[in-house]
Amino acid sequence: MSRFRCENSRRLTGANLYSIHPGAVLDLVESEPSPDDATDQDNIDLDSIIDSWTRHVHRLLYALSWSAESCFQRRYSGGVSLGITAPVDCLYSAVALIESALLLVAGELKTGTISGLEAPTSPVFEALVLHLRKALREETSPALTALQSAAASHNAVFLCDDELVSLGCGAGCRQWPLDHLPRPDQVHWDGISCVPVALITGTNGKSTSVRLAAAIVRAAGLRAGLTSTDYIQVGDAIIERGDFSGPGGARTLLRNKELDVALLEVARGGLLRRGLGVADADAALITNVAADHLGDYGIHTVAEVMEVKFIVRHALTPAKPLILNADDPGMVRYALSLDQNIIWFTEDKDNPVLRRHIEDGGEAVTIDKQHILHIRDGQRTAIVKVAEIPITLNGMARHNVQNALGVTALACALGMDCRYIKAGLTGFRGDVEDNPGRGNYLEARGVKILIDFAHNEHAMR
């Protein structure tokens, strides 16, 4: 038997590890009681806590006439995540509801009354219902959900936060304060449009990849917008500095009217804290998956990290490609369970995954005779020599060879012409100006210097 504590609770504003829908989740983690703090809770197992919590959630939902939502749970070593789906205009209330259910569980644990029977109505329960009913009344926004529904019917990008609601992105974006929303029939839908949007995630290589992709977009004469762990950039202008690899950074960039193509770095932290920042993308790239930040939010293994990174696939329609690394065995295994349009990239042109994929008519990027090769519909196009790409250090920096392959596949998926891909790859110097902190190699006074973020073992290797 164990003792548990609530580590955190939070809103999930988009597709997430537990559901493709927004919602709310809390994490219960095992903790050690002090010798003088033994209670009846020490005699309650996790299954009993989960059963009791689920029962109380359903009681609260029923009392609130909030019947369309579903519960979810995710067990992991040392704890469990418990949550519910919820409409985008009720997420704070959803957090309050799952916390209220936990309070009711705590009351049962204290009196030792956990059982399979429904707990009787109590003053505490009624007080919680009144509190939640008031919270729902204050938060619910029919105008918001009506606009969201209309956006879906018009295939328009819909973004909202605590202050703004926007439709479309780039020059075709229109936005309104949350408390002054138009009716759907007041929106000039013909003026709402979007720009191509790409998602880039993985354990390492994300920032380099968004910057390299931006270089290709610029070579095509378009204005690239990117988010990263360092800044938001549109064209040559840094809009804001800081870590913007989560949903907030995505919304800020997509609402900028100056961008032509959006390249969004999607980090693990944002995916676990809030879920995916956008519901629709034109392509998604996963660079690699390795051990990093293990232990956060119940993620303890590389296999679990893999699940988190693959959340980006939920932004893709069946026709939109998911770009994956065929040199990553774990990624290959995970992809076997997916029904997805995949573009594989690999350094090894004889990789069996690649060969089967090409035989089946699939699209891929690899290396042949020292050239990056794009294969689509049986047509093979040599794009550029690996040695001509500065960040590969004449092919020796294999991690950047892989980054170049993945970005080439992404650029092809976005419809970039091969000559612009070559110009972007060869023009990206990878120095402290182009790619600060990522594989910057230089010499000074006869000393060779390598500067790299190298924030985990995989990056160091």
N, C-alpha and C positions, 0 to 999 in steps of 0.2 A: 504494500500500500504506500501511497505517496501523498505529498502535500503540493498544492498548486497555487499559483498566483497569476493574476491578469497582468501580462507584461505591457500590452498596449491595445488600443482599439482605434479604428480609423475608417474613413470613407474610401470606397473604391469607385472612382469616377468613370472607369472604362473597363473593357475586357481585362481579365486578371487571371491569377493562378487558379482560382476556384470556379469561375463562371465567365461566360462571354458577356454577362450583363453587369451594370453597375450594382453597388450594394454597400454593405458594411461588414467588417470582420473584427474579431478580437483574438488575441493569442493567449492561451493558458500554458504556462511553462512550469515544469516541476521545480520545486524549491525545497531546501532542507530546513525543517523547523528547528528552532533552538530547543535545548533540553527542557526549559521551563515553559514552553509554548505548545505543549501537546494538547490537542483537542480531538473531538470526534472526527474532524476532517481527515486525520491520519488514517482512519479506518475506512475511507471511501476511495474506491478506485476510479480511474478516469472514465471508464464506460458508464458508471453511475452518474458522474457529473454531466457527461454528454447527453445521456438519456433525459436527465432532469432539465437541463438547459433547453433541449429541443422541445420538450413538453411545454415549458413555460413560454417559449417563443410563440408556439402555436396558440396558446391561450391568449397572449397579448395581441397577436395578429387578429384573432377572432373577435376579441373585445373591441378592437379598433375598426372592424369591418375592412380590414386590409388583407384581402384573401388571395391576391394574385401572386404573392411572393413565395419563394421556396428557401428552405434552409440548406446549408452545405457545411461540411466538415472536412478537415484534412489532418489526419494523424501523422505525427513524425516523432522521431526519437526525443523523448523528454517533454512532449506536449501535444497540443492540438490547436488548430485554428477553427473557429466557429463563426458562422456568419449567415447573412440573408441577402438575397437580391432585393433591389429597391429602385423605384423611379428616380430619375436624376434630380427631381425637385424635392425629394424626401430623404436625402442621404444623412443629414444631421439627425433627423428623427430616427432613422434606422440604426444609427450608432447608439442613440439613447435607448432604443428598444432592446438591442442585444445586451447592453450593460444592465438594463432593468431585469432581464431574464436571469443574468448572473447574480444579481442581488437576491432574487428569489431562491436561486439554487443555494446561495450561501446561508439563507435562513433555514433551508431544509437540512443542510449539513450540520448546522449548529444544534438542531433539535433531533437529528438522527432520523428524519422522517422520509428519506428517499425511498421510493417504491415505484411500482409500475402504475399506481393509482393516481388519478388527477388530484392535485392538492385542492383543498377547499378554498372558496373565496375568502379573502381576508382584507382587513383595512389597508394593509400594506399594498396588496395587489390593486385594490381600487384606487389608492392614491397614485400609484404608478400609471395606471390607465388614464387618470385625469391629467397627469403631467404630460404624458405622451400625446393625448388628444389635443392639448393646447399647443404643443410643439408642432404637430402636424398641421394644425389650423394656420399657424404663423408661417410655416415653411412652404406648404403646398402652393404651387403656382400653375393654374390651368393654362394661363397664357404661355408659359414656358413649354409645357408638354405639347400644347397645340402647335407651337412653332417647330418643336422637334419633330413631330409627326409630319408636318407639312414639308419640312426639309427632306425627310426620308422619301416622301413621295415625289419630290423634285430632284432627287439624287444630288442634293446640295450638302456640302460639309457643314456640320453643326457643331459649334464649340461653345461651352459655357463655363463660367466660374462664379465666384461670389459677387462679382461686380458687373460683368459684361456677358452678353450673348452675341455670337457672330454667326453669319452664314457665308459660305464660300471662303476663299483664301486668295492671297495676293491682291491684284488689282480688282478682282471681282468680289472682294470681301465687303460685307456691310455689317455694322455692329450697333448695338443699342444697350443702354443701361438696363440692368436686370429688373428694375422697378418701372421701366417705361417701354415695355415690349409692344410691337405692333401685332395686330391680328394677321393671320396668314394671308387674308385677302388684301391687306394693305402693303404687302411686300411686292416689289417689282422683281419677280423671279427671273425674268429675262436678263436682268443685270447682274445676277448672282453667278459666279463662275469660280473655277479653281485652277491651280497650277499643278504640275506633276509633283507628287510627294513620295519620297523614299525613306524607309526606316533602316537604320544600321545599328545592329547590336552585336554582342559577343563578349567574351572575357577580355580580350586584348585586340587592339587595332581599330577600335571604333573611331576615335578622334582622327587618326591618320586617314582612315577611309573616307570620312565625311569631307575632310579637307582636300583629299585627292580627287574625290568625285566633284567637288566644287571647282577644282582646276579644270576639269573636263567641260563642265557647264560654261565656265568663262571662255574657254577656247572656242566654244560654239557661238560666242557672242551673246550669251544670255546672262542674266543677273542671278547668281546663286545665293540662296539663303541657307544658312546652316546653324544648327544648335550643337553644342558640345559641352564637355565638362569644364571648358575654359571661358566660353563666351557665346553670344549670339552675333552672327555676322550676316550682313546683306550687302552683296557686292564687295567693295573694298572697305566698307565702314563697319566697325565694331559697334553694335547697338548697345550691348551691355556685357560687362564682364562678370564671371562667376560660373557656378555649375548650373547649366540649363539643359541637362540631359533628361529631364523629366517632363511630365505633362504641361507644367507651367511654361517652360521654355518653348515647347511645341506650339502652344496657343499664341504666345507673343510673336513668334516668327510668322506663323500662318496668317496672322492679322495684318502683317506688314504689306502695304500695297506696292512696294518696290520690287518684290522678288518675282522671278520667273520660274524657278525650280526650288523646291524645299527639300533639304537633306537633314534628317533628324537623327541625331545620336540618341539611342534609347538605352539607358543604363538599368542595371539590375535593381538599384534602390528605388527608382521611380516606379518600375513595374510592380514591385512588392508593396510599396506604400500606397500608391494611388491607382495602379493599373495602367493600361495603355492610353496614351494621351490623345490619339486620333482613332476614329472608327474606320477610316478608309485610307488606303495607300495604293500606289501604283506598283510598288515592288518593295521587298524587304530582304536585307542581307544579314546573315549571321556569320561572323568571321571565324569563330572557333569557340569552344567551351572548355574551361578548365577550372580548377579549384580557386575560388576567390571569395572573400567575405563569408566563408562558411560559418554557420551558427546564427546568422541574422534571419529573423522572421521564419524560423523553423526550417531553414535550408541548410542541410548538413552534409550533403554528398554532391559529387559532380553530376550524378544522374538527376538530382533535384534542381541543380542550377540549369541543366538542360531544359527542364520543363519551363522554367522562368523565361529563358531566352526565347523559347519558341512561342511565347504569348504573342509575338509580333505577327504571327500568321493569321490571327483573328481579324486583322485589318485588311486582309486580301480576299477579293472575290476569287472564284475558281480559276478565272482566266489570268489573274495577276500572279507573277512569279515570286517564289521564295528561293533565294539564292543561298546555297549551302556548300560547305567545305567537305569535299569527298576524301580529304586527307585526315579528317577527324573521325576516328572509328565510332565514337559515341554518337556523333551527329548522324552518321550513316545508319546506325541501329535505330535511333529514334525516328528517322525519316521513313523507315519501313512501315510504320503504323499510320502514316499520313496519306490522305487523298488530296494531294496538292500538286500544283504545277511547279516543278522544281527545275532550276538551272544549277547544275553542279559545276564547281571549279576545283581544279587539282593541278599540282605540279607534274604529276605522273600521267603521261598520255596513255599508258597501259593500265591505269587503275581499272580494276574489274567493274567497279560501280559506274565509272565513266563509259566504259565500253558497252555495257548492257544498256545504259541510258541512251547512248547514241544509236545503237541498233534498234531501239524502240522509237526512234524519231525525236529524241529529246534534245534540248539545247544545252551547251556546255562551253566552258572556257578552260584551256589547258596550255601546255608548253610543248612545242614541237620544233626541233632544230633551232633551239634558243629563241624562238619567237612566241609571243603570246598569240594563241590561236582561238578564234571564235567559231563555234560549230552550230549551225542552225539549219534545219531541213536538209541535212546532208551536205550543205555548202560549208566549206572550210575557208576562213579568211584570216590570213596572217596580219596582225595589227602592228606590232612593234617588237623589236629585239629587246629582250630582258636587259641586256647590258646598256641600252640607251636610256633606261629609266633611272634617274639619279638616286632615288631612295633605296634601290636594291644594292647599291655599292658594287656594281658590276656583277650582280647575281649572288654575291656572298651573303647579303642580309636576307635570308630566306623568309623571315617573317614579313618583310616588305614585298618580296616576290608574291607571297600569298595575298597580301593586301591589294597589290596591283591586279591580280587575277580576279579577286572578288569584286573590285570596283569596276573592272572592265565588264564583267557580267552585268553589274548593276546599270552601267551606262548603256549597254546594249538593250537591256530591258526597258530603259527610258527612251529608246529610239535615237540615241546619239550616233551620229555618223562616225565611221572608223577613223577618219582623218582628224576629227576633233578629239577622239579618245587618245590617239597617238600624241597629239599636240599637248593635251593635258597631262598625260603621264610623263612625257619627256621634259615638259616645262616646269614641273613641280620639283623644286630643288631639295626639299626636305630639310632645309636649314632652320635656324632659329626664327626666321621671318615667315617661312611657309608653314612650318610644322613645329612650333616651339615645344621643346621638352620631349620630343618623340624621335629618338634615333638621330640626333644632331651630331654629325661627325665633323671635326675641324682640327686644324693644326695651328699651333702658336709657339713661336720660338723653339721650333724643333720638337715640341711635345704634341703627341696625338691625343685628342680628347673626344670622348663619347658621352653625350648627355642624353639620358633617357628617363622617363617617368618610372618605368620598371617597378610597378606597385605590387607585384605579386610574383610568386616563384615561376609561373609560366612565362611572364614577361622577362624575368631575369635570364632564364634559359635562352 
